[in-house]
Amino acid sequence: MTFARDDILSNIRRSLGVTGREAPRHAAVQQRIALAEKGVVPMRAQHLDPQGRVALFCAQAQSVQATTAEVTKENVPAEVARYLRDNNLPASVRMGADARLASLNWSATALAITHGASEGDDLNAVSHAFGGVAETGTLAMTSGPDNPTTLNFLADNHIVVLRADDIVGDYESIWARLREVHGKGLMPRVVNMITGPSRSADIEQKMLLGAHGPRRLHIVVSQG
C-alpha cells in the first residue's frame, strides 16, 4: 500500500513539475498549519482560575474511581507512604529517573525504592505526570527513562504525582503544551492519556477494575 501511494504522489508531482521540496511550498503549508482555526472546545473547564482547574480535575478523577490528595511538594513522599500504609500495601515502590521525583526527600520515609522500567513484578509504582486535563480528570503521561511507560500499566497500584500548575482546562491545551515543551521532532515516542484505573465490562457487562492495568490509581496533586 505504501509503495502504491508513493507512486501516485510521484506521478502527481511529476505532472505538476515539482519535487515537493520547494521552500515556498513548505512555507505555505507551515502558514496554513499556524493559522488553522481551533475546533470546538467544551466549556466545562474554560475560564476557570488555577484553583478551579485543580478542583474540577480532582472531582472528575474521583468520579472514575481514582483517588486524589492535594499536598505541598515537600509532603509528596509522606503522602505516598500514607497511601500505601492506609491500603495495607507493602512499603516499596518502583519509579523512573524523573528529576522532580529524585529531588524529593524520600529518605524521610520508610519506603524501599527501586528504579527503572517494570518487568511486571512490581506491586506499586510512582510516576510523574506531564500534565492533567481538568475537563475529564485525565493524566497526560509521556514515555522515556524519566517515567517508563511500563509503570503506567504493569503495577497493581499506580501513584502519580502531578503539579497543580501543570493542570490545564482541555485536551487542546495539553497538546499545545506538549508541542511547546518538546518541539518539532522531539516529541516523546508515546503519550498515554489515563483516566482512572484500568477497567473493563466486556464480560457480562460487569465492571472489573484492573483489567488491562492498575487496579488503583492515586493522584497526588503537588502545590508549589
N, C-alpha and C positions, 0 to 999 in steps of 0.2 A: 504493500500500500504506500509506503514511504517513497519507494522508487518511482511509482506511477505519479504521485503528487509532484515530485521533483521534476519529472519530465514535463508535466503540464505547465508548471511555473516557468521552467526554462523556455518552453515554446512561446509563452506569453511575453516574456522579457525579450526574446529574440525578435518577435513581431513588432514590439514597441521600440526596439533599438536601444534598450537599456540593459544594464547589468544588475541593478538592484543595489549597487554600492555608491551611487551618486550622492554627494553631500547635500544638494538641495532636496532630494527625495527624503533622505534621513531627517533633515531639519523639519520638513513638512510633517512627517509622522510624529516627531517629538512634540511639535507645536500642537497637533491635534490631541495628543495624549494629555498635554499640560492643560489645555483649555477645555477638556471634556467635562461636561456637567455631571454632578453627583446624582446618583439615583435617589429614590425615596428613602429617607432615614426616619425610622419610628420616633415619635415624640416622647416616648417613655422617659428617656434619660436626657433629653435636651434641656438646656437652660438650668441645669442643676449646679449648685456650687460643689466644691470638692467633698465636703462632708455629706452632702446629699447623695453624691455618687457612691460614696462608701456605704451609706445606709441602704441604698437601693441594691447595690451589689450583694451585700450580706443577706438581705431579705430574699432576693432571688436565688442565691446559692442554697439557703436553708430550705426553700420551697422544693428543691430537688434532692433532699436528704444529705446535703453536705452540712458540716458544722463549721462555725466561724468563731474567731476570737479577735478582738482588737487590743493590741498591746503596743508599748513603746519598743523601739528597736532593741534596746538593751534587755528587754524581758522576753525576747523570742525564744532563747534556749529554755528558759524556765517554763514557758507555755508548752513547748514541745514535750518536755519531761512530764508536765502535769497531765497533758492529754493521754500520754501512754500509761501513766500511773492510774488515772481515773478509769481507763478502759481495760485495766488488768492486762496490759501488754508488756512484753519484755522491754527493758530499758536499753534498747540497742536500735540504731538507725544506720542506714546507708545513704550517703549523699555524694554528689559530684565535687568538682573543683571550683564551684562558684565562689568568687572572691567576697561577695556580700555575705554569704554564709560563713566563710572562713574567718571573717573579721569579728564574728560574734564570740562571746565568752562561753563556749561550750564546756570548758573545764569547771565552771561553777555548778554544773550538774553532774549526776552520776551516770550519764549516758555513755554507752560504748559506741563509738563512731567508726565506721569503715567507709572507705571512699572508692569511687569508680562505678562503672556500669554494673547493673544487677545481672546475675545469671539465673534468677528465678527462685533462689532460696532465701531471699530477704523478706522478713515479715513486715518491716517498717522502712519507709523511705522518706527522705526530706528533699524537696526541690525548691528552687526559687523561680517564681513566675516572671515572665517578661512583662505581663500586664494583665488587667482584668477588664471585663466588659460589664458595665453596670446594668444594662437593659435586660440581661439574661443571667447574670451571676456566673459568667464563663471565664475560665482562666486561659490565657494565651501562653503556651509553653514552647520555647524554642529549643531545638536539639543542639547537641555539642557536648564536649567533655565537661563543661561547667555544670550542665544539668542533663545527664544522659536520658534519652527517651525511654530506655528500659525501666527507669524508676517510675515513669508515669503509669506503667501497665503491669509490671510483674510483682510488685509488693502487694500484700494484702491490705495494708493501711498506708495511705499516701498523705503526708503532711506537706502543704505548700505554703511558703512564705511569699507574701505579696505586699509590696509597698503601697501605702494608701495613695501616694502621688502618681502611681502607675495605673490607677483605675480611670478608664475613660468611659464616655457615655455609650458608645455604639461600636459595632464591628468595623465600620468605615474608618473610625478614628484609630483603632488598634492597627489596622493595616497601614494606614498613613504613617503611624509612628514606627512600625517595623521598617518601612522603606527609608524613613528619615534616619533611623539609628544605624541600619546596616548598609544602606546604599546599594546602588545598582551593582549586580554581580557578586554581592557579599551576603545575600540573604541566606539564612540557615537552611540546611537541607530539608528539615522537617519543621512545620509549625503545627502543634496539636492544640485544638480548641477543646477544652474539657469543661463539661457542665455537670457537676455532681458525680457521685461514684458510678462505677460501671453497673449497667442494669440490662435486663432483657426480659421480655414477656412472650418470647417465641413459643414456649412450651405451655400449652393450655391457657394462654393469656394470663399466667400468674407471674407477677413481678418478682424477679430474682436479682438481688444485688451481688456484685462481684462476678458477673457472667463472663466478662472479657477483660477484667482489670480489677482495680482495688474495690474491696467491699466498703471501705470507709474513706472519705475524703474530708480532711480537716484543713481549713484555710486560716492562716494566721496573718491578719492584716496588720502590717507594721507601720506605726506612725513615727515619722522622723527618720 
